[in-house]
Amino acid sequence: MGNVISIVNQKGGVGKTITAINLATALAAIDKKTLIIDADPQGNATTSFAIEKNSYKDNLYSVLVTDSKAEDAILNTGIEGLDILISHIDLAAAEMDLVNLKNFRYRLKEKIRDIREKYDYIIIDCPPSLGLLTINALSASTSVLIPLQCEFFALEGLGHLMETIKMIKANLNKDLQISGVILTMYDKRNNLTEMVEEDVRGCLGDLVYTTVVPRNVRISEASSHGKPALVYDMYCAGGLKRIWRWQKNSCIETI
């Protein structure tokens, strides 16, 4: 059964999607069959692979709230060994529709049960909230990866997120583990970055990955070209060498 990793932070703009698509690409590059589940109604992970969401009938919304099967909404990203279960704007209404369904907190877990054996890793790109979509993702996951932007406001919600994960583990998914916290948009020229890093490492210790993802325009550009950064410019700061080292030496060992 594949490892299911949720990329979670209730704050938007911290690098969840970029972390998800590039980690998944790096895993595929080392011959790990990988699936991305785009659980964000904005569908940025889907768009990042130049997939036109409105061109397909089946998506995560139809999978969660109808009888559609997960495999019906899975497409190849164009990268060997990397598939995606696509999102759609309709997913924004899923939380209202899910509450009327049986086992609504475990809906995603039930839907992906039959496909887990096909993948080494399943990466879930969660929305910037701690609503039912994120709860479904955490209930279905074996571990959680938390991208944390190196800014003051990003710290404010970290404690709340940790408490939410603790409650999910106690009540819905006893096997859930925190893989770690990855610092994103790291700018070593900025004193605030160093202060945030010091606070986070002081609080969470070894739970924070040694490798950080620097602020880099090439990483931001990549999605607008419909490519992961590892494909768009593998040698940019935060590109292949850095993420390879992270996923090979840190992330894989943890999860």
N, C-alpha and C positions, 0 to 999 in steps of 0.2 A: 504494500500500500504506500502510495506516495506521501511524502511529507507535505503538509498543508501549512503555508506560512502567510499570515495576515500582515499587511503593511498598514499600520494604524497610527493615526494622530488626529484628534478632533479639530486641530487647528489647520486651516487651509494654507497652501503655499509653503509647506515645509519640505517638499520634495518627495512626497509619497509615490506619485506616479513615476517620476524619473528613477527613483530607487527601484520600484517594481519592475519596470521594463528593462532596465540595465542589468539588474541582478538576474532576471530571467534569461536575458540574452547571454550573459556570462555563463550561466549554468548550461544552456544549450551548447555553448562553444566547447564545453568539456564533456560533451556527449551525454548530458543528463536530459532525458525527455521531460519537457517542462510545459506547463499550462499557466497562462495568466487569466485570472477571472477579473474582469473589469466591473467592480461593484459600485462604482461611482456614477450617479446619473449624468454627470457632465461628460462621461465617456472619453476622458482624455487619453487613457491607455489605448483604447481602440483607435482613436485618431492618430496616436503616435506611430501607428504602423500603416498609416495612409488607407485605413479601411473606412468606407462610407457607411455609417451606421444605418442610414435610412434605406439602404439597398437590400436589407435582409429582413425577412419576416420574423425569424426567431432570434431572441436575445435573452439576456439574463432576466429581464422582467417576465417574459413569457414562460421561461423555465420555472421561475419562483411561484407564479400565481396561476399557471394553467397546467395542463397535462404534458406540455412540451418536455422533451428530454434534453439533458445538458448537452449531449453529443450533437443535437440538432443546431445548437447555437455556437458551436466551436468552429473556428476557421484557422487555417494556417496563416502565420504572420508574414510568410515569405522568407523566414529564417528557418533553416533546417533544424528540426527538433523542437521548435517553439510554436505552440498554438495559443489561441486566445478565445475565451468565451466572452462575446462582445456585449457591450452595454447599449443603452438607448435612453433618451430623455424620459420615456415612460416609466423608467425605474424610480423617478421621483415620487410616483404615486404608489410604489410598492408597499411602503410602510403602512398605509391605510388599508390596502388590500390584504396584506399578510395577516393582520390581526383576526380576520374572519376564517382563517384556515387552521386546520388541526396541526398541532406541533409547530406553530408558526416561528418559534425561536430556533427550530432545527431544520427548517425547510431546505436551506442550502446544503446542509450536511447530508440530508436524505437524497437530494438531487445529484450530488456528485459521488455518492457511494459507489455506483457502478463503473465510474471512469477512473477512480483513484489508482487502480492497479495498472492503468495504462501509462502513468506518469511517475517519474522519480520525484518531481517537485510540482506543487501547485501553489502559485503565488496569487494572493487576493489583494487587489488594490482597493482599499476601503474608502468610503466617502469621508469628508471632513466633518464628521459628527459621530456621536455615540448612540445613534438610533438603532432601529431594528435591523437595518442592513448590516451594520457593524457587529451587532450582537449575533446575527446569523453567521457572519464570517468567523467570529471568535469561537462560536459553538462548533464550527466545522474544522477548526484549525488544530494543529499539533503545537504550533509556536507563533509568537508575535515578534515582529521586528518594528521598532519605533524610530522613524526618522525625526531628528530634532534640529530645527533651524537654530543657528547660533545667534539668537536675539533674545532680549529680555522677556517679551510677551510669550515666546514659545515655552518658557519655563513655567508660566502660570498654570497651564493646564496639565502639566506632566503628572502632578500628584493626583489629580482627578482621574486621569487615564489609568494610572497604576491601581487606584482603588477599584475602577471599573473592571480591569483585568482580574483583580483579586476576587471580585464578586462573581464574575463569569466562571472562574475556576472553582469556586466554592459551590456554585449552584447549578451550572450548566455543563461544564467541561473540566472534569478533574485532572485531565491529562495536559491541559494547556500550560505551556511554559513561555517565558520571555527569553527570546534568543539574545536580544541585546538592543542597545540604543546606538544609532549611527548619527554622528554629527554632520549636518549638511550645510551648504552655503558657507563654508568655513573660509574666513578671510583673516589670515594671520597678521595683516597690517592694521586690523581693527582691535583696539583694546577691549571692546565689549565682547568680541569673540573669545578672547582669552579668559575673560571673567566668567562667561557662560560655561566654557569648557571646564574651568576650575571648579565651579559650583556643581556641575553635573557629575564630574568624575569624583568629587569629594563625597557626593551623596550616594551615587550608585556604584562606585568602584569599578570592578572588573566587568560589570554589566555593560559598560560603555566600550565600544570597539576602539582599538588603538587607531585604526585607519579612519580618516575623515574624508568627506567629499568636499572639495574646495568650490568656491563660487567661480564659475567659468562660463563665459558667454557661449562657447561651443556646445556645452551641455544644454543650454537653453535653446539654442538654434536648432538642435537636432530634431526635436519634436515637430517643429514647423515644416521640416522636410520629410516627415513621415518615417523617420528612422530613429532607432536607439542611438545614444551617443557613441556606443562601442562600434557601431557600424558607420556612423556619420564621420567621426574622427577619433579613431581608436587611440591615438597618441596624445590627445589633449589632456590637460590636467584633470584628473578625475575619470580618465578614460580607462582603456584596457588594462594597463599595468597596475593601476591603483585598485580598481574594482576586482581584477583577477586576484590580487594579493589578499584583498578583504574576503572574498567569497571562498578562496581556497584555504587560507590559513586561519580565518576567524569564524566566518559565518557558517561554513559547512560543518566545522568541528562542533559548533554550539548547537546546531539544529540536528 
